[in-house]
Amino acid sequence: MKIGVVSDTHNNLRNVRRIVELFNASGVERVIHTGDITQAKTLEIFAQLDAPLFGVYGNNDQERPALEAAVATHGFHFVDPPLELTWVQQQILVVHDPLELEGPMHDGHNLVLHGHTHLKRIEQSARQLIFNPGECAGHMEGLNAIGVVDLTTLAPQLLGF
């Protein structure tokens, strides 16, 4: 199973349209957003994904009633971090801020996803991948990226745009 990973969209609707195109073209079966959606109209665009959307809220997701209404309308699954999932026998942990990973929290998880920093992070060991695809809000020109992770191999791929 291939999953898409996106973070910190910060209501950049033009970029979100491109992100949806890239995920749909890559054939991901599920997408995870690691927080900082910012406004509900961003989720309206994510509703065009060919895959279900899961995620956590970030520190800039302050329009919670509108975001929660959009999540419910589109059948998405978002929670306050942490979000723990088990897909194809892989234990997945999703947080927004990597400081939430301090201590043993990420032990026992095969895939650990975070956002917040807007910086790419790929730390892989024999049993675990810690991954943040980095910037996609358009704040750092030329560095926009989302990720695709193959859950069978835990191999990450960056899709720049």
Helices and strands as residue ranges (DSSP letters): E 2-6, H 13-26, E 30-33, H 40-46, E 53-56, H 64-74, E 77-79, E 83-87, E 90-94, G 98-101, G 103-106, E 111-113, E 121-124, E 129-132, E 145-150, E 155-160
